[in-house]
Amino acid sequence: MTKKAEPTQIEKDATILVVDDNEQNLELLVAYLEDLGCNIVPAKDGISALDIIKESVPDLVLLDVMMPKMSGFEVCRRIKTNPATKSLPVIMVTALNELGDIERAIESGTDDFLSKPVNKWELITRVKTMLKLKHLTDELERTLAYLNEVEKQSK
């Protein structure tokens, strides 16, 4: 029996937006992520997801591709073309596995993708990796802003 790893502080502090129009898929993804100890915000469609992001930008988005009203491709494109959210990591979750669909996901700006049915351990590993990457990127941006400010003050 494998021992469950304790969540890191990065994971505990994280907010993950999970978007899927299928209630069972949404519940399953949320259940899989509970071990991370992070704040999980569910959304049932792309429009709701964009509204949630507008209110409070999460640390990561898990995004279903095939949804009514607005596809995951369009949601991802809007996230990535908005200067306020362009660095928000997006993992697309899809049952599609045609090469054209993968190309479309990449063109829309996704950072990674998972195929359905989702494997819990693959999901957890990719989410942890994306959260670490987001944390490091945020720290780098803060450091660069600080160095910029120091440079301005020294002139």
N, C-alpha and C positions, 0 to 999 in steps of 0.2 A: 504494500500500500504506500503510495507516495504522500509525502507530507505537503500540505498546502502552504505556500509561501505567504507571509504576511504582506499586506499592501504597503507600498512605499508612501512617503509623504506626498510625492508628486501625484500618485494615484488617489490618495485620500482627498487632496485639494482640488482634483479635477472635476469638471462638469462635462458629461457626454450627452449630446443630443442624439437620440435614436429615433429614426424616421422610417415608418413602415405602415402602409395602409391595411395590412393584414394583421388583425388583432393577435392571432396565435404567434405569428412571427415576431411581433413587437414584444409580446410577453416573454418569448423564449430568449430573445436577445437581452432583454432587461435582466432576466434570471441568470443568464450566463455572466453578465457583467457585475452582478451583486458582490461577488468575491473580491472585487477590486476595492470596495469601500468608497467608491466615488459617488458623486451626485449624478443621478441618471434622470434625464428629462425626456419623456416620450412625446412623439408627435405622430399624428395619423395621416398627414399629407404634407406635400411640399410647401403649400401656402402657409400652413401653420408653422412649419419649420422656419421659414423665412421671418415670420412675425416674432417667433421666439428669439431668433438670432438678433433681430433688430432691438429687442428689449435688453438682452444680455447675451453677449457672445460666449458660447461654450468653448471648451478646450479642444473638442473633437466632435465630428459629426459622423455617425454611422447612417448611411443613406441608402434606402431601397431604390432601385432603378425604375421599376414598373409601378407607377402610381397614377390614379386618376387626377384630374385637374391640372397637375404639373408633374412632369417626369423628374426622376432623380437627376437626369442629365441637365435639365434646365435649372433645377435648384442649385446644382454644383456650379454651373456656369455663372449664375447670379452671385453666388458666394465668392467665386474666384475673380470676378470682374469688379467687385466692390472694393475700393481701396481700404475700407475699414475691416474687411474680413478676408482679404485675399490670402493671408497666411494661415487661415483657419484650416487645419488638416481635415480632409474628407476621405472616408473609406466607403466606397460604394459596395453594396451587398446586392448580388444579382443571381438570378437563375439563368440569365443569358450567358452563353459562352461561345457565341459566334465571334469570329475575329472582328467583324464590323462593329459589334457592340462594345468590345474591349477598346477598339480604336476610338469610338464615340465617347466612352468614359474618359479616356486619356485626354481627348480633345476638349472635353468639358472642364478638365482641370483636376480630376480626382488624384489623390496622393497614393491610393492603394485600392484594391478591390478584393472582395471575398466572394466565393461562389456558394450558392445555396445547394444543398442544405449546409448550413454553417457548422463547422467543427468548433466546438467550444474552445479547445486549446489553441487552435489557430487564431480564433477571434481574440482571445485574451492576450496572446503573444503579440499580435499586430497592434492591438490597442495600447499595450504597454510601450511598445516601440514608438508609436506615434506620439504618445504623451511625453515620453522622454525627449524626443526630437523637438516637440513644441516647447517644452520647458527650456531646453538649451537655446533654441532660437530666440525665445523671449529674453533670456538672460543676455545673449549676445546683443540684441537690439538695445536693451537698457544700458549695457556697457558702452556701446558705440555712441548712444545719445549723451551719456555722461562725459565721455572723452571729447565729443564735439563741444559740449558746454565748457569744459575746462580749457579747450583750445581757444574758444571765443573770448573767455575771460583773461587769457594770458596775452592777448593782442592789445 
